[in-house]
Amino acid sequence: MLKKTPLNAVHKQARARMVDFGGWEMPVQYRGVIEEHLAVRNAAGLFDVSHMGEIKVSGPGALAFIQELATNDASTLENGQVQYSALCYPHGGVVDDVTLYRFDAEHYLFCVNASNTDKDFTWMEEVLADGDFPGVALHNVSDDFAQLALQGPAAEAILARITDTALTAIGYYRFYEGLVAGVPTIISRTGYTGEDGFELYFAADAAEEVWNALMEAGADDGLMPVGLGARDTLRLEMKYALYGHELSTEITPLEAGLGWITKLDKPSFVGREALLKLKEAGVPRRLVGFAMTEPGIPRADYPVFADGRQVGVVTSGTMSPSLRHGIGLALVETACAAIGTPLQIGIRARQVGAKVEKTPFVKK
């Protein structure tokens, strides 16, 4: 059944173009992807990301459970800290990429990708049932939350007008519980755009109140509502992975360039043995960024060639609004992954010139 964002009425009034995204009806754009994208790079944008899932983990065995479940090392977290991580299957493929919030030693919150929420929760239950993690409780609280992302150079100044929380004291990948427009909120200095900004979690029934307060507070700064279309182009310019494209059941975190969140020196986690073998044998393909050297817009699933031979596939591609030329990400044979390597992208039966590019494409 299609669920509607708590802000559906607001989006309808703004004449946002809506799409079904993983069972949720979400805005893809308001004024246009390019205009919204550039607003985030130059001023600020406000995203409704209430479709994202939230799963609570609590109890005395919470950390031990998370250590077995996730690839990163959650033992390094302090209260009020966020960590990017992944959940893997035993064969090394990815269940999902997630962010983990530590409130205290027995209370954590996973933010998971929207279309994966039910799958992730079921997987967590299976891992919990297979191990010895006393007192651990799992709760899918996704329907309790609305989530907004305020992103861009002006984000801190805008948010500061409607909260007494000392935002300058919140470091990158840190969070604080405070009031935003009088509403209890988890204020997290995180985002998916490469710009400074915040992700805000609060009760779903307060969504319209907080949205309107933020839009009013940012009116003089050029704050613009932004849809999922620009969210995708913004993350692509930063080489941020999108599940189902750069990560999947068949793409490991090592192939996706996420070795930095895959702590193979941990004694155990689901998928560790398979990933260790992959690393020892040599990862056969790598995720690279590429820029078009000839006119053309790359898209997901387009074939990638080198010297007339297919060596990979495009995972994501677009016309970069910031750079004004085609860019993309591709999984290619490791021998073709070096910066500067000439490639050709198969676009409508043509092989169009490109080259492996240093990422992120847009330097911040």
C-alpha positions as CSV (number, residue, x, y, z in Angstrom):
1,M,0.0,0.0,0.0
2,L,1.3,3.4,-1.0
3,K,2.1,5.6,2.1
4,K,2.0,9.3,1.9
5,T,4.6,11.6,3.5
6,P,3.3,13.6,6.5
7,L,4.0,16.6,4.3
8,N,1.8,15.5,1.4
9,A,-0.5,18.5,1.7
10,V,2.5,20.9,1.7
11,H,4.0,19.3,-1.4
12,K,0.6,19.4,-3.2
13,Q,0.2,23.1,-2.4
14,A,3.7,23.7,-3.8
15,R,2.8,21.7,-6.9
16,A,5.7,19.3,-6.4
17,R,6.0,16.4,-8.8
18,M,5.4,13.3,-6.8
19,V,6.6,9.7,-7.4
20,D,6.2,6.3,-5.7
21,F,9.5,5.7,-4.0
22,G,9.7,2.4,-2.3
23,G,6.0,2.5,-1.3
24,W,6.1,6.1,-0.3
25,E,4.7,9.0,-2.3
26,M,7.6,11.5,-2.3
27,P,8.5,14.8,-4.2
28,V,10.9,14.3,-7.1
29,Q,11.1,18.1,-7.9
30,Y,9.4,21.4,-7.2
31,R,10.8,24.1,-9.5
32,G,13.2,21.9,-11.4
33,V,16.2,19.7,-10.7
34,I,18.9,22.1,-11.9
35,E,17.5,25.1,-10.0
36,E,17.1,23.1,-6.8
37,H,20.6,21.5,-7.1
38,L,22.3,24.9,-7.5
39,A,20.3,26.3,-4.6
40,V,21.8,23.7,-2.3
41,R,25.3,24.3,-3.6
42,N,25.0,28.1,-3.3
43,A,22.5,28.8,-0.5
44,A,20.3,26.1,1.1
45,G,17.7,23.5,0.3
46,L,15.1,21.7,2.4
47,F,14.4,18.0,1.6
48,D,11.5,15.9,2.9
49,V,13.2,12.5,3.5
50,S,10.5,11.1,5.7
51,H,10.5,7.9,3.7
52,M,13.8,6.9,5.3
53,G,13.5,4.1,7.9
54,E,14.4,4.2,11.6
55,I,15.1,1.1,13.7
56,K,15.9,1.2,17.4
57,V,18.3,-1.2,19.0
58,S,18.4,-1.3,22.8
59,G,19.5,-3.5,25.8
60,P,22.7,-4.6,27.5
61,G,23.8,-6.7,24.5
62,A,23.1,-3.9,21.9
63,L,26.7,-3.1,21.1
64,A,27.7,-6.8,20.8
65,F,24.8,-7.3,18.4
66,I,25.6,-4.3,16.3
67,Q,29.2,-5.4,16.1
68,E,28.1,-8.7,14.6
69,L,25.5,-7.1,12.3
70,A,27.5,-4.2,10.8
71,T,30.8,-3.9,9.0
72,N,32.1,-0.8,10.8
73,D,33.5,-0.7,14.4
74,A,30.7,0.7,16.6
75,S,32.9,0.3,19.7
76,T,34.6,3.5,18.8
77,L,31.4,5.5,19.0
78,E,30.8,8.1,21.8
79,N,27.4,9.2,23.0
80,G,26.0,11.7,20.4
81,Q,28.1,10.3,17.6
82,V,26.9,9.0,14.2
83,Q,28.7,6.3,12.1
84,Y,28.3,5.3,8.5
85,S,28.3,1.5,8.1
86,A,26.9,-1.4,6.0
87,L,25.0,-4.6,6.7
88,C,26.3,-7.6,4.7
89,Y,25.1,-11.1,3.8
90,P,27.4,-14.0,4.6
91,H,28.6,-14.0,0.9
92,G,29.7,-10.3,1.2
93,G,26.9,-8.7,-0.7
94,V,25.3,-5.7,0.9
95,V,21.9,-5.8,2.7
96,D,22.0,-2.0,3.0
97,D,24.2,0.9,3.8
98,V,23.1,2.7,7.0
99,T,23.9,5.4,9.6
100,L,24.1,4.4,13.2
101,Y,23.3,6.8,16.1
102,R,24.6,6.1,19.6
103,F,22.5,7.7,22.4
104,D,24.2,5.6,25.2
105,A,25.7,2.2,25.7
106,E,22.3,0.5,25.5
107,H,20.4,2.7,23.1
108,Y,21.1,3.1,19.3
109,L,19.2,4.1,16.2
110,F,19.8,2.9,12.7
111,C,18.6,5.1,9.8
112,V,18.1,2.8,6.8
113,N,17.2,3.3,3.2
114,A,13.5,3.6,2.5
115,S,12.8,0.7,0.2
116,N,14.9,-1.6,2.4
117,T,13.3,-0.9,5.8
118,D,11.2,-4.1,6.1
119,K,14.0,-6.2,4.6
120,D,16.6,-4.7,7.0
121,F,14.4,-5.2,10.0
122,T,13.8,-8.9,9.0
123,W,17.5,-9.4,8.5
124,M,18.3,-7.8,11.9
125,E,15.8,-10.2,13.5
126,E,17.5,-13.2,11.8
127,V,21.0,-12.1,13.0
128,L,19.6,-11.6,16.5
129,A,18.0,-15.0,16.6
130,D,21.2,-16.7,15.4
131,G,23.4,-15.2,18.1
132,D,23.7,-14.8,21.9
133,F,22.8,-11.1,22.5
134,P,21.0,-11.0,25.9
135,G,18.3,-8.4,26.4
136,V,18.5,-6.9,23.0
137,A,15.2,-5.4,21.6
138,L,14.5,-4.3,18.1
139,H,11.8,-1.8,17.2
140,N,10.9,-0.5,13.7
141,V,9.9,3.0,14.6
142,S,9.8,4.4,11.0
143,D,6.2,5.5,11.1
144,D,6.8,7.5,14.3
145,F,9.3,9.9,12.6
146,A,9.3,12.6,10.0
147,Q,12.8,13.5,8.7
148,L,13.9,16.7,7.0
149,A,17.3,17.5,5.6
150,L,18.5,21.2,5.6
151,Q,21.6,21.4,3.4
152,G,23.8,24.1,2.0
153,P,26.2,26.9,3.0
154,A,23.4,28.9,4.8
155,A,21.9,25.9,6.6
156,E,23.4,26.6,10.0
157,A,22.4,30.3,10.0
158,I,18.8,29.3,9.0
159,L,18.4,26.6,11.6
160,A,19.9,28.8,14.3
161,R,16.9,31.2,14.0
162,I,14.4,28.5,15.3
163,T,16.5,26.6,17.8
164,D,18.4,27.4,21.0
165,T,20.7,24.5,20.4
166,A,24.4,25.6,20.0
167,L,24.8,24.4,16.5
168,T,28.4,25.4,16.2
169,A,29.1,22.8,18.9
170,I,27.7,19.9,16.9
171,G,30.6,18.5,14.9
172,Y,30.4,16.5,11.7
173,Y,28.7,13.2,12.2
174,R,27.5,14.3,15.7
175,F,24.0,14.9,16.9
176,Y,22.2,16.6,19.8
177,E,18.6,16.3,21.1
178,G,17.0,19.8,21.3
179,L,14.0,21.8,20.2
180,V,13.4,23.0,16.6
181,A,10.5,25.4,16.3
182,G,9.5,24.1,19.8
183,V,9.4,20.5,18.7
184,P,11.7,17.9,20.3
185,T,14.2,16.9,17.6
186,I,17.3,14.9,16.9
187,I,19.6,17.4,15.3
188,S,22.3,15.6,13.3
189,R,25.1,17.2,11.4
190,T,25.0,14.8,8.5
191,G,23.7,14.8,5.0
192,Y,23.8,13.4,1.5
193,T,24.8,16.4,-0.6
194,G,28.5,17.2,0.3
195,E,27.4,20.5,1.8
196,D,27.2,21.5,5.4
197,G,23.8,20.9,6.9
198,F,21.6,18.9,9.2
199,E,19.2,16.0,9.2
200,L,16.3,16.5,11.6
201,Y,14.2,13.7,13.2
202,F,11.0,14.4,15.0
203,A,7.5,13.2,15.6
204,A,5.6,12.7,12.3
205,D,2.6,14.8,13.4
206,A,4.9,17.9,13.7
207,A,6.2,17.7,10.1
208,E,4.2,20.6,8.7
209,E,4.9,22.8,11.6
210,V,8.7,22.3,11.4
211,W,8.7,22.5,7.6
212,N,6.9,25.8,7.6
213,A,9.1,27.3,10.3
214,L,12.3,26.4,8.4
215,M,11.0,27.8,5.1
216,E,10.0,31.0,6.8
217,A,13.4,31.2,8.6
218,G,15.3,30.8,5.4
219,A,13.2,33.0,3.1
220,D,15.8,35.8,2.9
221,D,18.6,33.3,2.4
222,G,17.2,31.7,-0.8
223,L,16.1,28.5,0.9
224,M,14.3,26.3,-1.6
225,P,12.4,23.1,-1.2
226,V,14.3,20.3,-3.0
227,G,13.1,17.0,-4.3
228,L,14.7,13.6,-4.8
229,G,15.9,14.4,-8.3
230,A,18.4,17.0,-7.1
231,R,19.2,14.8,-4.1
232,D,20.5,12.3,-6.6
233,T,22.5,14.7,-8.7
234,L,24.0,16.2,-5.5
235,R,25.1,12.9,-4.1
236,L,26.5,11.8,-7.5
237,E,28.8,14.8,-7.7
238,M,30.2,13.7,-4.3
239,K,30.5,10.0,-5.3
240,Y,28.1,9.0,-2.5
241,A,26.7,5.5,-3.0
242,L,23.1,4.8,-3.6
243,Y,21.7,1.4,-2.7
244,G,20.6,-0.6,-5.7
245,H,23.1,1.2,-7.9
246,E,26.6,1.3,-6.2
247,L,25.7,-1.3,-3.6
248,S,23.5,-4.4,-3.8
249,T,23.3,-8.0,-2.9
250,E,25.9,-8.6,-5.7
251,I,28.2,-5.6,-5.0
252,T,30.4,-5.8,-2.0
253,P,31.6,-2.8,0.0
254,L,35.1,-3.5,-1.0
255,E,34.2,-3.2,-4.7
256,A,32.2,0.0,-4.0
257,G,35.2,1.7,-2.4
258,L,33.9,1.3,1.1
259,G,36.8,-0.5,2.6
260,W,37.1,2.3,5.1
261,I,33.8,1.2,6.8
262,T,34.7,-2.5,6.5
263,K,36.7,-3.3,9.5
264,L,38.2,-6.7,8.7
265,D,40.3,-6.5,11.9
266,K,37.1,-7.0,13.9
267,P,36.9,-10.6,15.3
268,S,33.6,-11.2,13.6
269,F,30.7,-9.7,11.6
270,V,28.4,-11.2,9.1
271,G,30.2,-11.4,5.8
272,R,33.7,-10.9,7.2
273,E,35.1,-14.2,6.0
274,A,33.9,-13.7,2.4
275,L,35.2,-10.2,2.3
276,L,38.5,-11.2,3.8
277,K,38.9,-13.9,1.0
278,L,38.0,-11.3,-1.6
279,K,40.6,-8.8,-0.4
280,E,43.3,-11.5,-0.2
281,A,42.5,-12.8,-3.7
282,G,42.4,-9.2,-5.1
283,V,39.2,-7.3,-5.7
284,P,38.4,-7.9,-9.4
285,R,36.3,-4.8,-10.1
286,R,36.2,-1.3,-8.6
287,L,33.8,1.6,-8.5
288,V,35.2,4.6,-10.3
289,G,34.1,8.1,-11.2
290,F,34.2,9.1,-14.8
291,A,33.7,12.3,-16.8
292,M,32.5,12.4,-20.4
293,T,35.1,13.8,-22.8
294,E,32.6,13.9,-25.6
295,P,29.0,15.1,-25.6
296,G,26.7,12.6,-24.0
297,I,24.7,11.8,-20.8
298,P,25.5,8.5,-19.1
299,R,22.8,6.5,-17.4
300,A,22.6,3.5,-15.1
301,D,23.2,0.1,-16.8
302,Y,25.0,1.6,-19.9
303,P,28.0,-0.6,-20.8
304,V,31.5,0.7,-20.3
305,F,34.3,-0.2,-22.8
306,A,38.0,0.1,-23.0
307,D,39.9,-0.6,-26.2
308,G,36.7,-1.9,-27.8
309,R,36.0,-4.5,-25.0
310,Q,33.3,-4.2,-22.4
311,V,35.0,-3.8,-19.0
312,G,32.1,-2.7,-16.8
313,V,28.8,-1.0,-16.4
314,V,27.5,2.4,-15.4
315,T,25.9,2.3,-11.9
316,S,24.7,6.0,-11.9
317,G,25.1,8.9,-14.4
318,T,23.8,12.4,-15.0
319,M,24.5,15.8,-16.6
320,S,26.2,17.5,-13.6
321,P,24.4,20.8,-12.9
322,S,27.6,22.2,-11.2
323,L,30.1,21.1,-13.9
324,R,27.8,21.2,-17.0
325,H,29.0,18.0,-18.5
326,G,28.2,14.3,-18.1
327,I,29.6,12.4,-15.1
328,G,28.9,9.0,-13.7
329,L,30.0,6.1,-11.5
330,A,30.8,2.7,-12.9
331,L,32.0,-0.7,-11.8
332,V,34.9,-1.6,-14.0
333,E,37.7,-4.2,-14.1
334,T,40.4,-3.2,-11.6
335,A,42.9,-2.9,-14.4
336,C,40.8,-0.1,-15.8
337,A,40.3,1.8,-12.6
338,A,43.4,4.2,-12.6
339,I,42.7,7.9,-12.7
340,G,43.0,9.1,-16.3
341,T,42.2,5.7,-17.9
342,P,40.3,6.3,-21.2
343,L,36.9,4.7,-21.4
344,Q,33.9,4.7,-23.8
345,I,30.3,4.7,-22.6
346,G,27.8,2.8,-24.7
347,I,25.1,5.4,-25.4
348,R,22.4,4.5,-28.0
349,A,24.7,2.1,-30.0
350,R,27.6,4.6,-29.9
351,Q,30.7,4.4,-27.9
352,V,31.2,7.9,-26.5
353,G,34.5,9.0,-25.0
354,A,35.1,9.4,-21.2
355,K,37.9,9.0,-18.7
356,V,38.3,7.9,-15.1
357,E,38.2,11.0,-13.0
358,K,39.3,11.8,-9.4
359,T,36.4,12.1,-7.1
360,P,34.5,13.8,-5.6
361,F,33.7,15.6,-8.8
362,V,32.9,18.8,-6.9
363,K,35.5,19.7,-4.3
364,K,34.1,21.1,-1.1
